[in-house]
Amino acid sequence: MGKRFGKKIKYQFGIGLYTSILLKQTQYSDLDGSFNFSNDNTKNFRRMDLGLSAGFSAYFPVNDNLSIKVGIDDYFGLLNVSALPVVDGGAIKHNSLGLALGISYIVK
């Protein structure tokens, strides 16, 4: 669900749900270049995640057909993704904040 508004500079906001699937989780360590190891931790996490997403973007016109997009997006996980017990009955949940840069071309 989203909405776009504005005259010269267009603004857009949106909210919704997201779902994701874990493909693999690997931990890599390098201690001063003398001891390297990697560990597959995929089994320690649940494969599915579900959460809320929200975003806000601004479109700056270059000409009638071309705009530059600058936006910010947040993904807030609702599920505990840990397959292992967490200290004090806690949970591991995802939360990511991202910057989006892009070009929007309008085909007439």
C-alpha positions as CSV (number, residue, x, y, z in Angstrom):
1,M,0.0,0.0,0.0
2,G,1.5,3.4,-0.9
3,K,0.7,6.9,-1.9
4,R,2.5,9.4,-4.2
5,F,2.1,13.2,-3.9
6,G,3.8,16.5,-4.7
7,K,4.0,18.9,-7.6
8,K,7.5,19.3,-9.0
9,I,9.3,16.9,-6.6
10,K,7.2,13.8,-6.1
11,Y,7.1,12.1,-2.7
12,Q,6.0,8.5,-2.1
13,F,5.4,6.5,1.1
14,G,4.4,2.9,1.5
15,I,3.7,0.3,4.2
16,G,3.2,-3.4,4.0
17,L,4.4,-6.9,4.9
18,Y,7.5,-8.8,3.9
19,T,8.5,-12.4,4.1
20,S,12.0,-13.8,3.6
21,I,13.7,-17.2,3.4
22,L,17.1,-17.9,4.8
23,L,19.4,-19.6,2.3
24,K,22.6,-19.9,4.3
25,Q,24.3,-18.2,7.3
26,T,28.1,-18.5,7.5
27,Q,30.3,-17.0,10.1
28,Y,33.8,-16.0,9.0
29,S,36.7,-15.1,11.3
30,D,40.2,-13.7,10.6
31,L,42.4,-13.0,13.6
32,D,45.4,-11.0,12.4
33,G,45.7,-13.2,9.3
34,S,47.1,-16.1,11.3
35,F,44.0,-18.1,12.0
36,N,41.1,-18.2,9.6
37,F,37.9,-20.3,9.9
38,S,34.3,-20.4,8.7
39,N,31.4,-22.0,10.3
40,D,28.0,-22.8,8.8
41,N,25.4,-21.7,11.3
42,T,22.3,-22.2,9.1
43,K,20.8,-24.8,11.4
44,N,20.8,-22.3,14.3
45,F,18.2,-20.1,12.6
46,R,14.6,-20.6,11.4
47,R,14.3,-20.5,7.6
48,M,11.3,-18.2,7.4
49,D,10.8,-14.6,8.6
50,L,7.8,-12.3,8.4
51,G,7.6,-8.6,9.3
52,L,6.5,-5.1,8.5
53,S,8.0,-2.8,5.9
54,A,7.8,0.9,5.5
55,G,9.5,3.3,3.0
56,F,9.7,6.9,2.0
57,S,11.1,8.2,-1.3
58,A,11.5,11.5,-3.1
59,Y,11.7,11.7,-7.0
60,F,13.7,14.7,-8.3
61,P,12.9,15.4,-11.9
62,V,15.8,15.7,-14.4
63,N,13.5,16.2,-17.4
64,D,9.9,15.2,-18.4
65,N,10.7,11.5,-18.5
66,L,13.6,11.0,-16.1
67,S,13.7,11.3,-12.3
68,I,16.3,10.5,-9.6
69,K,15.0,8.5,-6.7
70,V,16.3,8.9,-3.1
71,G,14.6,6.8,-0.5
72,I,14.8,5.1,2.9
73,D,13.3,1.7,3.7
74,D,12.9,-0.1,7.0
75,Y,12.1,-3.8,7.5
76,F,11.0,-4.8,11.0
77,G,10.9,-8.5,11.7
78,L,8.1,-9.9,13.9
79,L,9.2,-13.5,14.3
80,N,12.0,-14.9,16.5
81,V,14.4,-16.3,13.9
82,S,16.6,-18.2,16.4
83,A,16.2,-22.0,16.4
84,L,18.1,-22.0,19.7
85,P,17.1,-20.8,23.2
86,V,18.0,-17.1,23.7
87,V,19.3,-15.8,27.1
88,D,16.5,-14.7,29.5
89,G,13.8,-15.9,27.1
90,G,14.8,-13.3,24.6
91,A,14.4,-13.4,20.8
92,I,16.5,-12.6,17.7
93,K,14.5,-10.4,15.3
94,H,15.5,-8.7,12.1
95,N,15.5,-4.9,11.7
96,S,17.2,-3.3,8.7
97,L,17.3,0.3,7.5
98,G,18.4,0.9,4.0
99,L,19.0,3.8,1.6
100,A,17.7,3.4,-1.9
101,L,19.1,5.4,-4.9
102,G,17.7,4.9,-8.4
103,I,16.6,6.3,-11.7
104,S,13.0,6.4,-12.7
105,Y,12.1,6.6,-16.4
106,I,8.6,7.3,-17.5
107,V,7.5,5.7,-20.8
108,K,4.8,7.6,-22.5
